[in-house]
Each structure stands twice: as structure tokens, then as C-alpha cells.
Amino acid sequence: MPHPPHWILSRLWFALGLLACWPIHAAAAPATGPAAARAPMMATATPGYLGIRVVPLPPAVSAQMPRQYCHQGVLVVGVAPGSPAERAGLQPFDVLLHYEQQRILDPRQLQALLRRGHAGDRVQLQRLRHARVKTLDIVLAARPLPAWRGLPPPAGPAWNRPGAAWPP
């Protein structure tokens, strides 16, 4: 059996590619009524914000921890003022052990867990301070904008010169 001409194959692959990219819900009728007014077409949930800065647990600190926690946790090195973490009572040098009943092993894992949460979610965070473990209930907030965001650039010759950057 001879092979089909090249142009037939190219058109076939192009058509299959279009079908693969076609949205499945494109043929569905749009929702109507009060439910459609309440629910946006695409959900845009604000990611959760805790307001802490953490680092991997140093070996010297890990060696002094209780045996059941010796190879887990992250060390809090900073707490943002007015953040959900500050309102819950977290302080620098606390060790975070669990987030929603899941062991915290490193800062990247904690970041990934926080990204799953949304502003307004209530989460449980277990911390170790002075050899005492306490579970905290924290409501995640929306990440605040930096102070310079939303401000117009400064007027004057300093802004107009080449190489000037905003924010300063």
C-alpha cells in the first residue's frame, strides 16, 4: 500500500492538534440565573499569606530538640508586623513542626503548602518554643502590597534621566 501524500498527513495532524486544543466546555450553554451572577467564570482566589520568613533548621538547633521532632521543622527568623503570624503569637526562633497535620521538612515544602491555601482559610500550625509544642489556629490573609506599589513615579528631572529606576 503506497503512503499518502505529505500534504494529507500534515492537514490531518493539524486537524488533530486543533481538536486536542479545543476546550471541552466550549459547547456547553452558559449558566443563567442568580447562581451565574454569584459565581465568576474563572475563580480567582487570593493566595494565602502568613507573614513569616523561615530558614532550614540548623543542625545545632535540631540536636537540641526533643527526639520525636529532631529531623523536621523550619526555623522562623522573621515575623511581619500586623501579619496573621504575629496576631497568632509566632515569634522569631520558633520552630514550625506541622501545617494542617502534615510534617514540615523544609521551607520550600511550607511555601508549597501555603500556596494551596487562600485568604480567609483557617489553618492549624504547630510550633515548638522552649521545648513546648502548641497548636495555633491562624486565618490566612491576602498578601499586602509593598508601600511603593500603586504610587505614581516621582516628577522632576531625576526621573527623566536615562538609567533611573522606579522604585528607587
Rosetta blueprint (number, residue, H / E / L):
1 M L
2 P L
3 H L
4 P L
5 P L
6 H H
7 W H
8 I H
9 L H
10 S H
11 R H
12 L H
13 W H
14 F H
15 A H
16 L H
17 G H
18 L H
19 L H
20 A H
21 C H
22 W L
23 P L
24 I H
25 H H
26 A H
27 A H
28 A L
29 A L
30 P L
31 A L
32 T L
33 G L
34 P H
35 A H
36 A H
37 A H
38 R H
39 A L
40 P L
41 M L
42 M L
43 A L
44 T L
45 A L
46 T L
47 P E
48 G E
49 Y E
50 L L
51 G L
52 I E
53 R E
54 V E
55 V E
56 P E
57 L L
58 P L
59 P H
60 A H
61 V H
62 S H
63 A H
64 Q H
65 M L
66 P L
67 R H
68 Q H
69 Y H
70 C L
71 H L
72 Q L
73 G L
74 V E
75 L E
76 V E
77 V E
78 G E
79 V E
80 A L
81 P L
82 G L
83 S L
84 P H
85 A H
86 E H
87 R H
88 A H
89 G L
90 L L
91 Q L
92 P L
93 F L
94 D L
95 V E
96 L E
97 L E
98 H E
99 Y E
100 E L
101 Q L
102 Q E
103 R E
104 I L
105 L L
106 D L
107 P H
108 R H
109 Q H
110 L H
111 Q H
112 A H
113 L H
114 L H
115 R H
116 R H
117 G L
118 H E
119 A L
120 G L
121 D L
122 R E
123 V E
124 Q E
125 L E
126 Q E
127 R E
128 L E
129 R E
130 H L
131 A L
132 R E
133 V E
134 K E
135 T E
136 L E
137 D E
138 I E
139 V E
140 L L
141 A E
142 A E
143 R L
144 P L
145 L L
146 P L
147 A L
148 W L
149 R L
150 G L
151 L L
152 P L
153 P L
154 P L
155 A L
156 G L
157 P H
158 A H
159 W H
160 N H
161 R L
162 P L
163 G L
164 A L
165 A L
166 W L
167 P L
168 P L
